[in-house]
């Protein structure tokens, strides 16, 4: 099989050939039709995360070993199955759940493998979908896809799943005003999902008028260009009738965006941090209890969330947007374009 692999941080991905694996037992071999190009792939390529104050967390400190094949938003068709592959059959169109856990920690026991203490995620800790085939370690990580275009389902395994999980957390306090920071692939999916499952007035914030226009088309009630507006915080608060936002989802999670999120929260407000841009910020600690605000993180979602999300897509409630296609040989260009903010919505690689 043919794969595009990260051999070392910040080095060009190398396309190589290897033997196609044979599935055994519960394993399933999937022929990859499309794999999403995600910011998490960028962090894997760059070798880690900016923690702020000059600190950098290496992915190798989290257990990543190079070389590794990235790609965790995987759709394809079942090519071959092991001798105990449940109800999965050759030819089935499937979406792969990539957030595989250890199957033994408290999170895994609660069926939240995405929060596992010792994760084995596809495309991060083991080889992923930048390849024409992927060996899925157990058939329970597959969800059959029908009623929607297969390629469009790819982003539901990560960007869609992450947005869905974040919106559900933000909706816990039944917000009247919900602010979504970032109108990239994650943020645009978040706007669609928020429109579908909340009763909130949605305010989308970004630096790019074109992306904001797309957010408006997808259901945002208000849009704010944080580069053009001299006082973004005050503008958002004024939209919220002067009281501030009930919930904020920060799909960027950079120092300035997180600061904006905290600043626009009303009393009892809820800030959900999602993006992995990185950095650090100072907090006025006394305001946290005085305003009784909640700050929490959201990291992907569990398998049940992904199945729920597939149903929303099947019903036409959300419409995953694929804006650009690349070949496996163009994997480096795909990551460069994502890093340069040249991609609106989601790009995929078609091996």
C-alpha positions as CSV (number, residue, x, y, z in Angstrom):
1,X,0.0,0.0,0.0
2,X,1.0,3.6,-0.5
3,X,1.3,6.1,2.5
4,X,2.4,9.7,3.1
5,X,4.3,9.5,6.4
6,X,5.8,12.1,8.8
7,X,9.4,10.9,9.4
8,X,10.4,13.7,11.7
9,X,9.0,17.1,12.9
10,X,9.0,19.8,10.3
11,X,10.4,17.5,7.6
12,X,8.5,16.9,4.3
13,X,6.2,14.0,4.4
14,X,7.5,11.0,2.5
15,X,5.4,8.9,0.3
16,X,6.4,5.2,0.6
17,X,5.2,1.7,-0.3
18,X,4.6,-1.1,2.1
19,X,2.9,-4.4,2.3
20,X,-0.9,-4.2,2.7
21,X,-1.8,-5.7,6.1
22,X,-4.1,-8.7,6.4
23,X,-6.8,-8.4,9.0
24,X,-7.0,-11.0,11.8
25,X,-9.8,-11.6,14.4
26,X,-11.7,-8.4,15.0
27,X,-9.6,-6.4,12.6
28,X,-11.0,-4.8,9.4
29,X,-9.0,-3.5,6.4
30,X,-10.6,-0.4,5.0
31,X,-9.8,1.0,1.5
32,X,-9.5,4.8,2.2
33,X,-11.7,7.0,-0.1
34,X,-11.0,10.3,1.6
35,X,-9.2,11.5,4.7
36,X,-9.6,15.0,6.2
37,X,-6.7,17.5,6.6
38,X,-6.9,18.6,10.2
39,X,-5.0,21.1,12.4
40,X,-4.1,18.2,14.6
41,X,-2.1,16.8,11.7
42,X,-0.3,20.1,11.6
43,X,0.7,19.8,15.3
44,X,1.8,16.2,14.7
45,X,3.9,17.5,11.7
46,X,5.3,20.4,13.7
47,X,6.2,18.1,16.6
48,X,4.0,19.6,19.4
49,X,2.1,22.4,21.0
50,X,2.9,25.9,22.1
51,X,2.2,26.1,25.9
52,X,3.1,29.8,26.1
53,X,6.0,31.5,28.0
54,X,8.5,29.8,25.7
55,X,7.4,26.3,26.6
56,X,6.7,23.6,24.0
57,X,5.1,20.2,24.6
58,X,6.5,17.6,22.2
59,X,4.2,15.0,20.8
60,X,6.9,12.4,21.5
61,X,6.4,13.2,25.2
62,X,2.8,12.1,24.8
63,X,3.9,8.8,23.3
64,X,4.0,9.6,19.6
65,X,6.7,7.7,17.7
66,X,8.0,8.7,14.3
67,X,7.7,7.8,11.5
68,X,3.9,7.8,11.6
69,X,1.1,8.1,9.1
70,X,-1.2,10.9,10.0
71,X,-4.9,11.3,9.2
72,X,-7.8,10.5,11.6
73,X,-10.9,11.7,9.6
74,X,-11.2,8.5,7.5
75,X,-14.0,7.3,5.3
76,X,-13.8,4.3,2.9
77,X,-15.1,0.9,2.0
78,X,-14.4,-2.4,3.8
79,X,-11.9,-4.3,1.7
80,X,-11.3,-7.4,3.9
81,X,-12.3,-8.6,7.4
82,X,-10.9,-10.8,10.0
83,X,-12.6,-14.0,11.1
84,X,-14.5,-12.3,13.9
85,X,-15.6,-9.0,12.4
86,X,-19.2,-8.9,13.7
87,X,-21.8,-7.6,11.2
88,X,-19.2,-5.7,9.1
89,X,-19.1,-7.0,5.5
90,X,-16.8,-6.5,2.5
91,X,-18.1,-3.5,0.5
92,X,-19.7,-1.6,3.4
93,X,-19.1,2.2,3.3
94,X,-17.8,3.2,6.7
95,X,-16.7,6.2,8.8
96,X,-13.8,5.2,11.1
97,X,-13.9,6.3,14.8
98,X,-10.2,7.1,15.4
99,X,-10.1,8.0,19.1
100,X,-9.1,4.6,20.3
101,X,-8.3,4.1,24.0
102,X,-6.6,1.5,26.2
103,X,-9.9,-0.2,27.0
104,X,-9.1,-0.3,30.7
105,X,-9.0,3.2,32.3
106,X,-12.0,5.0,33.9
107,X,-12.7,7.0,30.7
108,X,-12.7,3.8,28.5
109,X,-14.9,2.0,31.0
110,X,-17.4,4.9,30.7
111,X,-17.2,4.6,26.9
112,X,-15.3,7.9,26.6
113,X,-12.3,6.5,24.8
114,X,-11.5,10.0,23.4
115,X,-10.5,10.9,27.0
116,X,-8.4,7.8,27.6
117,X,-5.3,8.0,30.0
118,X,-3.2,6.0,27.5
119,X,-4.7,6.8,24.0
120,X,-3.9,4.8,20.9
121,X,-5.6,7.1,18.4
122,X,-5.4,6.4,14.7
123,X,-3.3,8.9,12.8
124,X,-1.6,10.0,16.0
125,X,-0.3,7.1,18.1
126,X,-0.7,4.5,15.4
127,X,-0.8,4.8,11.6
128,X,-3.8,6.7,10.1
129,X,-5.5,7.5,6.9
130,X,-2.9,9.3,4.7
131,X,-2.8,6.0,2.9
132,X,-4.8,4.0,0.5
133,X,-5.5,1.3,3.1
134,X,-5.9,1.4,6.9
135,X,-6.1,-1.6,9.3
136,X,-8.8,-0.8,11.9
137,X,-8.0,-2.8,15.1
138,X,-11.7,-3.6,15.9
139,X,-14.9,-3.5,13.9
140,X,-16.6,-1.6,16.8
141,X,-14.7,1.5,15.6
142,X,-16.6,1.5,12.3
143,X,-19.9,3.3,11.7
144,X,-21.8,2.4,8.5
145,X,-22.6,5.3,6.2
146,X,-25.7,5.6,4.2
147,X,-28.0,8.4,3.0
148,X,-25.1,10.9,2.6
149,X,-22.2,11.3,0.3
150,X,-19.4,9.2,1.8
151,X,-16.6,11.8,1.3
152,X,-18.5,14.5,3.2
153,X,-18.8,12.2,6.2
154,X,-15.0,12.3,6.8
155,X,-14.9,15.5,8.9
156,X,-17.6,14.0,11.2
157,X,-14.9,11.9,12.9
158,X,-13.0,14.9,14.2
159,X,-13.9,18.5,13.3
160,X,-17.6,17.7,13.3
161,X,-17.4,15.5,16.4
162,X,-15.4,18.1,18.3
163,X,-17.8,20.8,17.3
164,X,-20.8,18.7,18.4
165,X,-19.2,17.9,21.8
166,X,-18.4,21.6,22.3
167,X,-21.9,22.8,21.4
168,X,-23.4,20.3,23.7
169,X,-21.2,21.6,26.6
170,X,-22.0,25.2,25.7
171,X,-25.8,24.4,25.5
172,X,-25.8,23.0,29.1
173,X,-27.0,26.4,30.5
174,X,-29.6,26.9,27.6
175,X,-27.8,30.1,26.3
176,X,-29.8,32.9,24.8
177,X,-26.6,34.2,23.2
178,X,-23.9,31.8,22.0
179,X,-20.6,33.3,20.7
180,X,-18.5,31.1,18.3
181,X,-15.0,32.3,17.9
182,X,-13.4,31.1,14.7
183,X,-15.0,30.5,11.3
184,X,-12.6,27.8,10.0
185,X,-13.6,24.2,9.4
186,X,-14.4,23.7,13.1
187,X,-16.2,27.0,13.6
188,X,-18.4,26.6,10.6
189,X,-19.4,23.2,11.6
190,X,-20.1,24.6,15.1
191,X,-22.4,27.2,13.6
192,X,-24.4,24.6,11.8
193,X,-24.7,22.3,14.8
194,X,-25.6,25.2,17.1
195,X,-28.3,26.2,14.7
196,X,-29.7,22.7,14.7
197,X,-29.6,21.7,18.4
198,X,-29.8,25.0,20.4
199,X,-32.3,27.8,20.6
200,X,-29.5,30.4,20.9
201,X,-28.8,33.5,18.9
202,X,-25.5,32.8,17.4
203,X,-22.7,35.4,17.1
204,X,-19.7,34.3,15.0
205,X,-16.3,36.1,15.4
206,X,-13.4,35.9,13.0
207,X,-10.7,38.0,11.2
208,X,-11.9,37.1,7.7
209,X,-14.9,38.7,6.0
210,X,-15.2,35.8,3.5
211,X,-15.3,33.2,6.3
212,X,-17.8,35.3,8.2
213,X,-20.1,35.6,5.2
214,X,-20.0,31.8,5.0
215,X,-20.9,31.6,8.7
216,X,-23.8,33.9,8.1
217,X,-25.0,31.6,5.2
218,X,-24.8,28.6,7.6
219,X,-26.9,30.1,10.3
220,X,-25.1,32.7,12.3
221,X,-27.4,35.5,13.4
222,X,-24.7,38.0,13.9
223,X,-21.1,38.3,12.6
224,X,-18.2,40.3,14.1
225,X,-14.9,41.0,12.4
226,X,-12.4,41.3,15.3
227,X,-9.8,42.8,13.0
228,X,-12.1,45.6,11.7
229,X,-14.0,46.4,14.9
230,X,-12.0,48.7,17.3
231,X,-13.7,47.2,20.4
232,X,-14.8,43.7,19.7
233,X,-15.7,42.9,23.3
234,X,-18.0,45.9,23.6
235,X,-19.7,45.1,20.3
236,X,-20.4,41.5,21.3
237,X,-21.7,42.6,24.7
238,X,-24.0,45.2,23.0
239,X,-25.4,42.5,20.7
240,X,-26.2,40.5,23.9
241,X,-28.4,43.4,25.1
242,X,-25.6,44.7,27.2
243,X,-25.4,41.7,29.5
244,X,-22.8,39.6,27.8
245,X,-22.9,36.1,26.3
246,X,-24.3,33.1,28.1
247,X,-21.8,30.8,26.4
248,X,-18.7,31.1,24.3
249,X,-17.0,28.4,22.2
250,X,-13.4,29.3,21.3
251,X,-12.4,27.2,18.3
252,X,-9.1,29.0,18.1
253,X,-8.0,29.1,21.7
254,X,-5.1,31.6,21.3
255,X,-4.3,34.1,24.1
256,X,-6.3,36.9,22.5
257,X,-9.3,34.9,21.6
258,X,-9.5,33.2,25.0
259,X,-9.2,36.7,26.6
260,X,-12.1,37.9,24.4
261,X,-14.1,34.9,25.5
262,X,-13.7,35.5,29.2
263,X,-14.3,39.3,28.7
264,X,-17.7,38.9,27.0
265,X,-19.1,36.3,29.4
266,X,-22.0,37.4,31.6
267,X,-22.6,36.2,35.1
268,X,-23.0,32.4,35.2
269,X,-21.5,32.3,31.8
270,X,-19.7,29.2,30.3
271,X,-16.5,29.3,28.2
272,X,-15.6,26.2,26.2
273,X,-12.0,26.1,24.9
274,X,-11.5,23.8,21.9
275,X,-8.7,25.0,19.6
276,X,-5.0,24.0,20.0
277,X,-3.4,27.2,18.7
278,X,-1.6,27.5,22.0
279,X,-0.1,30.1,24.2
280,X,-1.0,31.3,27.7
281,X,-3.0,34.1,29.3
282,X,-3.4,35.8,32.7
283,X,-6.8,35.5,34.6
284,X,-8.2,37.9,37.1
285,X,-8.9,35.1,39.6
286,X,-11.3,36.9,41.8
287,X,-13.7,37.4,38.9
288,X,-14.1,33.7,38.3
289,X,-16.0,33.0,41.6
290,X,-17.7,36.5,41.7
291,X,-19.2,35.9,38.3
292,X,-19.6,32.2,38.9
293,X,-18.3,31.4,35.4
294,X,-17.3,28.0,34.1
295,X,-14.2,27.4,31.9
296,X,-13.8,24.0,30.4
297,X,-12.2,22.1,27.6
298,X,-13.7,20.0,24.8
299,X,-11.7,17.3,23.1
300,X,-13.3,15.4,20.2
301,X,-16.2,13.1,21.4
302,X,-17.1,9.5,22.0
303,X,-18.4,6.9,19.5
304,X,-22.0,7.5,20.5
305,X,-21.6,11.2,19.7
306,X,-20.3,10.4,16.3
307,X,-23.3,8.1,15.5
308,X,-25.7,10.9,16.6
309,X,-23.8,13.3,14.4
310,X,-24.1,11.0,11.4
311,X,-27.8,11.0,11.9
312,X,-27.9,14.8,11.8
313,X,-26.0,14.7,8.5
314,X,-28.2,12.0,7.1
315,X,-31.3,14.1,8.0
316,X,-29.8,17.1,6.2
317,X,-29.6,19.1,9.5
318,X,-25.9,19.7,8.9
319,X,-24.0,19.8,5.7
320,X,-20.2,19.1,6.0
321,X,-18.4,21.3,3.5
322,X,-15.5,19.9,1.4
323,X,-13.8,22.8,-0.2
324,X,-10.6,21.3,-1.6
325,X,-9.2,18.0,-2.8
326,X,-5.6,16.8,-2.8
327,X,-3.8,13.6,-3.9
328,X,-1.6,11.6,-1.6
329,X,1.4,13.0,-3.4
330,X,0.2,16.5,-2.5
331,X,0.0,15.9,1.2
332,X,2.7,18.5,2.0
333,X,0.9,21.1,-0.1
334,X,-2.3,20.3,1.8
335,X,-0.7,20.9,5.2
336,X,1.1,24.0,3.9
337,X,-2.3,25.4,2.7
338,X,-4.0,24.7,6.0
339,X,-1.2,26.4,7.9
340,X,-1.4,29.4,5.6
341,X,-5.2,29.7,6.2
342,X,-5.9,29.1,2.5
343,X,-8.7,26.5,3.2
344,X,-12.3,27.4,4.0
345,X,-14.3,24.5,5.5
346,X,-12.5,21.2,5.1
347,X,-10.0,19.8,2.7
348,X,-9.5,16.1,2.0
349,X,-6.9,13.9,0.6
350,X,-8.1,11.2,-1.9
351,X,-5.5,8.4,-1.8
